[in-house]
Amino acid sequence: MITFFVSYLALLVLASPALFRKQTRGWVIVLMLMVLCDGMAFFAGGISQHVIFPGHALHYNWGYKVFSLAFGLMFAIILIDSGKFRSRELGLSFLQAPGTGRMLLTVILPCLVLLVVLPAMPRGAKDHSLETVLFQATMPGLTEELAFRGLYLALFDRMFTARFRVFGAELGYGAIATSLVFAMAHVVRFDAHFIPQVAIVPGITMTLFALFMVWVRCRSRSLVLPVMLHNLGNTIPYIMPKML
């Protein structure tokens, strides 16, 4: 829970330079509202899940993910309906950018092969329960990609307009900021004395994963591939050791 709030605080800190420009100040406020709603989703999801499934029947916080997805879609609809954003700017489009098929064959498929091979190593994931597989195959990609590579990235790109081109993708400050916070949320943990604990290798791996995902998002101009890849990346380590 502490990691959750610290990560979102870091997101707001990274967005804070936009507060000094009148034309971008409003987008920081929108970002704050999104963060607040996701915090509400965390608590509402936990409470509702405890009421509906008492006695710890579920091991994952499905309720939080459902509420988070609902809030994310609500903000996306509001931004699009207001005319401030087009659906494609949020990644909410099935239409892929030209050259995405070539990228799929030359970049993404080799990465998927690595995901298949690595779980076969001795330290593959041990929890093969049906709930784990179902959760990892659906919720993380839907909610986290909509948030980090959809809404947050779009807001940062509106606040900070400088871009640089990387292998056909237009990236900016937002790509780096959202990737760092995404990695932080996944690898930073706090002990009983509230001292942060960071595993260096997983931290580097998660940062590279986040940067790769934001590159795919910007190169394809859609969230379709990032959602699929995210869920595949989460699921393969749990199903492949069992199949081998």
C-alpha positions as CSV (number, residue, x, y, z in Angstrom):
1,M,0.0,0.0,0.0
2,I,2.8,2.4,0.9
3,T,4.5,1.7,-2.5
4,F,1.2,2.5,-4.2
5,F,1.0,6.0,-2.7
6,V,4.7,6.7,-3.0
7,S,4.7,5.8,-6.7
8,Y,1.8,8.1,-7.4
9,L,3.5,10.9,-5.5
10,A,6.5,10.4,-7.7
11,L,4.3,10.7,-10.7
12,L,2.9,14.0,-9.5
13,V,6.4,15.2,-8.7
14,L,7.6,14.4,-12.2
15,A,4.6,16.3,-13.6
16,S,5.1,19.3,-11.3
17,P,7.3,21.5,-13.7
18,A,4.1,21.9,-15.8
19,L,2.6,23.8,-12.8
20,F,4.8,26.8,-13.7
21,R,3.2,27.2,-17.2
22,K,-0.4,28.5,-17.3
23,Q,-1.3,26.6,-20.4
24,T,-0.4,23.2,-18.8
25,R,-1.4,23.8,-15.2
26,G,-4.8,22.3,-15.8
27,W,-3.5,19.0,-17.0
28,V,-1.6,18.5,-13.7
29,I,-4.9,19.0,-11.9
30,V,-6.5,16.3,-14.2
31,L,-3.6,14.0,-13.4
32,M,-4.1,14.6,-9.7
33,L,-7.8,13.7,-10.0
34,M,-6.9,10.5,-11.9
35,V,-4.4,9.5,-9.1
36,L,-7.0,10.3,-6.5
37,C,-9.6,8.2,-8.2
38,D,-7.2,5.3,-8.5
39,G,-6.5,5.6,-4.8
40,M,-10.3,5.4,-4.2
41,A,-10.5,2.4,-6.5
42,F,-7.8,0.7,-4.3
43,F,-9.9,1.0,-1.2
44,A,-13.3,0.5,-2.8
45,G,-12.1,-2.6,-4.6
46,G,-10.6,-4.1,-1.4
47,I,-13.8,-3.4,0.6
48,S,-16.2,-4.7,-2.0
49,Q,-14.2,-7.8,-2.6
50,H,-14.1,-8.6,1.1
51,V,-17.9,-8.1,1.2
52,I,-18.6,-10.2,-1.8
53,F,-16.0,-12.9,-1.2
54,P,-15.5,-13.0,2.6
55,G,-12.8,-15.2,4.2
56,H,-10.0,-14.4,1.7
57,A,-11.6,-16.6,-1.0
58,L,-9.5,-14.7,-3.6
59,H,-5.8,-14.1,-3.4
60,Y,-5.7,-11.1,-5.8
61,N,-7.4,-7.7,-5.5
62,W,-9.8,-8.2,-8.4
63,G,-12.0,-5.5,-7.0
64,Y,-9.3,-2.8,-7.2
65,K,-8.6,-3.7,-10.8
66,V,-12.2,-3.6,-11.8
67,F,-12.7,-0.2,-10.2
68,S,-9.4,1.1,-11.6
69,L,-10.5,0.0,-15.1
70,A,-13.9,1.7,-14.7
71,F,-12.4,4.9,-13.5
72,G,-9.8,4.9,-16.3
73,L,-12.5,4.4,-18.9
74,M,-14.6,7.1,-17.3
75,F,-11.7,9.6,-17.6
76,A,-11.0,8.5,-21.2
77,I,-14.7,9.1,-22.2
78,I,-14.7,12.5,-20.5
79,L,-11.5,13.6,-22.2
80,I,-12.7,12.4,-25.6
81,D,-16.2,13.8,-25.2
82,S,-14.8,17.2,-24.1
83,G,-12.9,17.4,-27.4
84,K,-9.6,17.8,-25.6
85,F,-8.2,14.5,-26.8
86,R,-8.9,12.1,-29.7
87,S,-9.3,8.5,-28.8
88,R,-6.1,7.7,-30.8
89,E,-4.1,10.0,-28.6
90,L,-5.1,7.8,-25.6
91,G,-4.2,4.7,-27.5
92,L,-7.9,3.7,-27.7
93,S,-7.9,2.5,-31.3
94,F,-7.6,-0.8,-33.0
95,L,-6.0,0.8,-36.0
96,Q,-2.3,0.2,-36.0
97,A,0.3,2.6,-37.4
98,P,2.0,1.7,-40.8
99,G,4.9,-0.7,-40.2
100,T,3.4,-2.3,-37.1
101,G,3.3,-5.7,-38.8
102,R,7.0,-5.6,-39.6
103,M,7.7,-4.5,-36.0
104,L,5.7,-7.5,-34.8
105,L,7.8,-9.9,-36.7
106,T,11.2,-8.4,-36.2
107,V,11.0,-7.1,-32.6
108,I,8.0,-8.4,-30.6
109,L,8.0,-12.1,-31.6
110,P,11.7,-12.5,-30.7
111,C,10.9,-11.0,-27.3
112,L,8.0,-13.4,-26.8
113,V,10.4,-16.3,-27.6
114,L,12.6,-15.1,-24.7
115,L,9.6,-15.0,-22.4
116,V,8.9,-18.7,-23.3
117,V,12.5,-19.7,-22.7
118,L,13.3,-17.9,-19.5
119,P,10.5,-19.5,-17.4
120,A,11.9,-22.9,-18.2
121,M,14.9,-22.0,-16.1
122,P,15.0,-23.4,-12.5
123,R,13.6,-20.1,-10.9
124,G,10.4,-20.1,-12.9
125,A,7.1,-19.0,-11.2
126,K,5.8,-21.6,-8.7
127,D,2.2,-20.5,-8.3
128,H,0.2,-22.2,-11.0
129,S,-3.3,-21.8,-9.6
130,L,-6.2,-21.1,-11.9
131,E,-6.9,-17.8,-10.3
132,T,-3.3,-16.7,-10.8
133,V,-3.4,-17.6,-14.5
134,L,-6.8,-15.9,-15.1
135,F,-5.7,-12.8,-13.2
136,Q,-2.4,-12.4,-14.9
137,A,-3.9,-13.0,-18.3
138,T,-6.5,-10.2,-18.0
139,M,-6.3,-7.5,-15.3
140,P,-2.7,-6.2,-15.3
141,G,-2.5,-5.4,-19.0
142,L,-6.0,-3.9,-19.2
143,T,-5.7,-1.6,-16.2
144,E,-2.0,-0.7,-16.1
145,E,-1.7,-0.1,-19.9
146,L,-4.8,2.1,-19.9
147,A,-3.4,4.1,-17.0
148,F,0.4,4.3,-17.8
149,R,0.6,4.0,-21.5
150,G,-2.8,5.5,-22.2
151,L,-4.0,8.3,-19.9
152,Y,-0.9,9.3,-18.0
153,L,1.3,9.2,-21.1
154,A,-1.2,11.3,-23.0
155,L,-1.4,13.9,-20.2
156,F,2.4,14.1,-19.9
157,D,2.7,14.4,-23.7
158,R,0.3,17.3,-23.6
159,M,2.2,19.0,-20.7
160,F,5.7,18.4,-22.2
161,T,5.7,18.6,-26.0
162,A,9.4,18.0,-26.8
163,R,9.9,14.7,-28.7
164,F,12.8,12.5,-29.9
165,R,12.5,9.7,-32.4
166,V,13.6,6.2,-31.5
167,F,13.3,3.5,-34.2
168,G,10.2,5.0,-35.7
169,A,8.5,6.0,-32.4
170,E,8.0,9.6,-31.2
171,L,8.9,9.6,-27.5
172,G,9.0,12.4,-25.0
173,Y,9.5,13.2,-21.4
174,G,6.3,11.4,-20.6
175,A,7.5,8.1,-21.9
176,I,10.5,8.2,-19.5
177,A,8.5,9.6,-16.5
178,T,5.7,7.1,-16.7
179,S,8.1,4.2,-17.3
180,L,10.1,5.1,-14.2
181,V,7.0,5.3,-12.0
182,F,5.7,2.0,-13.5
183,A,8.9,0.3,-12.6
184,M,9.0,1.9,-9.1
185,A,5.5,0.6,-8.4
186,H,6.5,-2.9,-9.2
187,V,9.9,-3.2,-7.5
188,V,10.1,-0.9,-4.6
189,R,8.9,-2.3,-1.3
190,F,9.0,-0.9,2.3
191,D,9.9,-2.9,5.3
192,A,8.3,-2.7,8.8
193,H,10.3,0.5,9.5
194,F,9.2,2.1,6.3
195,I,12.6,1.8,4.8
196,P,12.5,1.3,1.0
197,Q,13.9,-1.9,-0.4
198,V,14.9,-2.1,-4.0
199,A,16.2,-5.2,-5.9
200,I,18.6,-3.8,-8.4
201,V,18.3,-6.5,-11.2
202,P,14.4,-6.6,-11.1
203,G,14.4,-2.8,-11.0
204,I,16.5,-2.6,-14.2
205,T,14.5,-5.4,-15.9
206,M,11.1,-3.7,-15.0
207,T,12.4,-0.3,-16.2
208,L,13.5,-1.8,-19.5
209,F,10.1,-3.6,-19.8
210,A,8.3,-0.4,-19.2
211,L,10.4,1.5,-21.8
212,F,9.8,-1.3,-24.3
213,M,6.1,-1.2,-23.8
214,V,5.9,2.6,-24.2
215,W,7.9,2.3,-27.4
216,V,5.5,-0.3,-28.7
217,R,2.6,1.9,-27.7
218,C,4.0,5.0,-29.5
219,R,5.2,3.0,-32.5
220,S,1.9,1.3,-33.1
221,R,-0.2,4.3,-31.8
222,S,-2.5,1.9,-30.0
223,L,-2.9,0.1,-26.7
224,V,-3.8,-3.2,-28.4
225,L,-0.3,-4.6,-28.6
226,P,0.8,-3.3,-25.2
227,V,-2.2,-4.9,-23.5
228,M,-1.7,-8.2,-25.2
229,L,2.1,-8.2,-24.6
230,H,1.7,-7.2,-20.9
231,N,-0.7,-10.0,-20.2
232,L,1.3,-12.5,-22.2
233,G,4.4,-11.5,-20.3
234,N,2.7,-11.9,-17.0
235,T,1.0,-15.3,-17.9
236,I,3.8,-17.2,-19.7
237,P,6.0,-17.5,-16.6
238,Y,3.2,-19.3,-14.8
239,I,2.0,-21.6,-17.5
240,M,5.2,-22.6,-19.2
241,P,7.0,-24.4,-16.3
242,K,3.9,-26.5,-15.8
243,M,3.8,-27.5,-19.5
244,L,7.5,-28.4,-19.6
